Amino acid sequence: MSFADPTQPNAIADQVARLKVVPQRQYGIWIGTAAALVLAALIIRAFAVNPAFDWNTAYNYILHPPILRGLGTTLLLTVLIMAVAIVVGTVVAIMRVSPSPILRAFAGVYVWFFRGVPALIQLIFWFNLSLLVREISLTLPYFGTIFSVRTNDVMTPFLSAVVALSLCEAGYMAEIIRAGIKSVPSGQAEAASALGMPYGKILKRITLPQAMRFVVPPTGNEAINLLKMTSLVTFIAVDDLFYSAQSIYARTFETIPLLIVVAFWYLAVVSIMSVGQHFLERHFGRSDKREESMLADVVGKMLAVRRRPANV
């Protein structure tokens, strides 16, 4: 009968301790880092020494009144279009998951059309709606015409931009919200339905609140994308940020400095929106953190119980 040498584990530990650990050399990362630094230095140098950028002129136009008015119009367009798109997109998304095949088909055609046609074409179409409908009127039997107004007087460039981009953006928002609704386990809705809760209340109380944590991140991305997409309204002469810059450099020929100003304001607003998106995601994702902390507490208590010495 043989017994293990009690000194063998100590000998192995001594051998392991004498080993020299050499970290693996990441040559690819070093080369990529050096190349990135060189490229960044070249870009910064090009921006700094090229007189064509004319940084002083760009600085003078940062707070120019027409630029600020255009920025205000861009922000107003973004807020209005996004608000309408969320409302319309939510309705279309609910129709997409509705038990009614007619509602599902209608919502599917809506998403197919408004996501398939380019936003610029939709914008120009609504701006020229008067070519199809000369007047917008309401006529009732026995009362006659209640009101009648020329389409050109109603569909101003600003309203045309809001309508066109809202309907276009609603197609994307509908798919985002539908995906969020689908992410909620169907068993919860089935259990609520078995208890007699109506479909509308199930959506309001159970499905939509849980879907928000999946809806908020892509919605924030869509809002940022919409902010940049509002520059399309320049084609129908809406006085937004880009149109204001164009009006200036068409007279002064200071094209590059004005484009720098436009890029600066877009980057500034996008940065602020990204910070707001971060806090919204953290707010709606707090349930995940709570569940993780509860799980960590349970695991910690279980480990503490297992490590507790037995009473002799």
N, C-alpha and C positions, 0 to 999 in steps of 0.2 A: 504494500500500500504506500503510495507516494503522496507527499504533501508539497504544496506550492511554496516556493521560496518567498518568505515574507519581505525580503529586501528587494525583490524584483520590481515592484511598483515604484519604489524610490529611485532605483537605477534608471528606469524608463523616464521618470520625471526629470532626473538630472540631465539625461541626454536631450530631452525636448527643450529644457531651459538653455542648453548650450547651442541650440540651433540658431543660426542667423537668418532672420526673416528679411527678405529683400522685396520691397513692393514692386509690382509689375509696372514696367514703364509704358505709359500711354503715349506712344509717339504720334499717333493720329490726332489725339486731342491737342498735343503741343503744337503740331503743325497747323491745325485748324485755328487755334487761338492766335498764333502769330499772324496768320493770313488775315483773320478778322481785324486784328489791331492795325495792321498795315492798311487795310482797306478803309477802316474808320478814319485813320489819320489822313489819307488821301482825300476822302470826302470832306472832312472838316477844313482841310487846307484849300480845297476848291471853293468851298462856300466862303471862306474868309478872305481870300486874296483876289477873287474874281470881281472886278468893279462893276460888271453887268448886273449883279444882284442889287446894288444900290441900297444898302441897308438903311442909310439915313432917310431916304425917301420912304421906304417901307415903314420905318418907325414913326414918321410924321403922319402916316395915314392910318395908324392903328386905331386911334380914337377920333377919326374924321366923322363928322355928323352923318353924312350919307351912308358910310360904312356901318355905323352903329344902328341906323334905322333899318338897313338891310338885314343886319344880324337879328334885330327884333322881329322882323317879318319871318325870317327863317325859323326862329324859335317858336313863334306863334303857329306857323304852319305845321311844325313837327308835333306840337302838343295837340292841336285840333285833329290832325290826321290820325295820330296814334290813338286818341280817345275814341274817335269814330270807328277806327279799324278794330279796336279791342271789342267794342260793343257788337258790331256786325259780325266779327269773327267768332265771338262766343255763341251768337245765335246760330250761325252756320255750322259750327262744331257740334252744337247740341242736336241740330238737324241731322248731321252726319252719323251720330250714334243713336238716333231715334229708332224706335221699333217700326215706324211707318216707312215702307219702301219708297213711297212717293216723296216724302221729305228727304230721305237719304239720296234719292236720285237728283232732286232739285239742288241740294247742297253740293253733290258731286259735280254737277255741271257748272255750278258757280265757281268752285275751286278750279276746275279744269280751264274755264275760260279766262278768268282774271289772273291766273298764274301763267297762262300760256301766251297772252297778248302782251307785248312789251309796254312798260309803263309810259313811255313817251308817246306811243300811238294812242293809248287811252287818254292821255292828257290833251293831245291835239283834237281828238274826237269830241270830248266834252266841251272844249273851247269853241268848237264849230258846231255845236248842237243846233244853233239857229238855222243851219242849212237844212235840217230835217224837220224841226218844229219851230214854226215862225212865232207862235204865241203859246203861252201857257194860260189856260183858262179853266174855270170850273162852272159848269152849267147844270142846273137841277130842273127837273120837270116842275111846271107850274110857277117856278121862280125866275126862270131865265138864267142869264149869265150873272153869276155872283161876282166874279172878278176876272179880269183878263189883263195880261201883262206881256210885253214883248220879251222873247227869250234872251235877246241881247242885253236887256236891262237887268235880267236876273243872273244869267251866267256870266258874271264878271270874271276876269282872269283869276282873281283870288279864289272865288267860289269854285270855278272850274278845276283849279289845282286841288282844292280840298276834296271835292267829290271824286275826281279821277284817282288820286293817290290813295284816298281812303278805301275805295272799292278794291283797288289793286292790293293794298297792304292787308285788307281783310281776308283775302284768299290765303295768304301765308299765315296769318294769325289763326285762322280756322284750323289749319293742319297742326299748328303748335298746340292749340288748346285741345284738339281731338287726341293728340298723342298723350297729353297730360291726363285726360280723362281715362284713356285706355290703360295708363300705368297704375291706376287704382285697382286693387283686386276686386274682381266682379262679385266675389262672395259677400262683400259688405253690402253692396246694393241689393243682392238677392235676399240677404237676411232682413234688410229694412223693408223690402217689398213684401216679404212673408209676414211681417208685423203689421202690414196695412198702410205703410207710408206711401203717399203718392209720388209719382215719378219726379215732379218738379221739386218737391221737398227733399227727395233723395239727392238730387243734383246740388241743391243749395246747402244742405246740412252735412252731407257725407262726401260726395264725389269731388266737387269743385274745390273745397278747402284743402283736401289732400293733394289735389292735382297742382296746386299753386307752386309747390316747391320744384316741380318739373317744368312748369310753364314760365316761371320768372326768368331763368337764365337765357333761354332763346328769345324771350320777349325783349329783354334788354339789348340783345344783339340786333334784333329787328329795329328797335328804336334808334340805335346808333346808325344802322344802315339807312333808315328812313331820313335821318338828319342830312346825310350826304345825298340821298336821292332827291331831296327837295331842290337841289340845284337845277333839276330839269325844268322847273317852272320858269327859268330864264327864257325858254323858247316861246312862252306865251306872254312875255313882258310883265311878269310879276316882279315887283321891286324887292327881291330878296338880296342876300349877301353877295352872291356871285354877280347878279345883274347890276347891283350898285357899283361893284368894282369894274365891271365891263363899261358902264357909262362913264366912269372916270378915265380909264386908260384909253378909251376911244377918242377922247379929246386931248389927253396929255401924252399919249404914246408911252406911258410908263407901265408897260405890261407886266414885266417880271416883278417889280416891287408890289404892285397891286395883287398879283397872284400869291405872293408871299404873305400878304396881309390876310387874304381869304384862307389860305392854308393854316395860318396861325390861329384864326378864330375857330375854324373847324376842329383843329386839334385841341384847343382849350375846352370847347364845349364837350367834345367826345371824352376827354379826360374826366371832366366833372360827372358826366353821365356814367362812366365806368365805375367811379367811386360810389355813386348812388346805387348802381346795380349790385356792387359787392355787399353793401349793407342790406339791400332787399333780399339777396340770396341768403345772407346769414340769418335774417329775421325769419324767413319761411323755412329755413333748414334747421331751426333750433330744436325741432322734435328729434331729428337724427342725432344731434349732439346729446340730447337728454337720454335717448335710448342707449347711446354708446357709454355715457357716464354711468347709467344704471347697470349696464352689463359689466362694466369695469368694477363697480362696487360689489356686485354679486360674486364675480370671479375672485376679487380680493378677499372677501369673507370666506369663500370656500378654501382658498389657499391658507388663510390664517387658521381655519379649523384643522386642516390636514397637518400643519406644522406645529400645532399645539402639542406639547409633550403629554404623554399619557400619565395619568395619576397612578402611582405605585401604591 
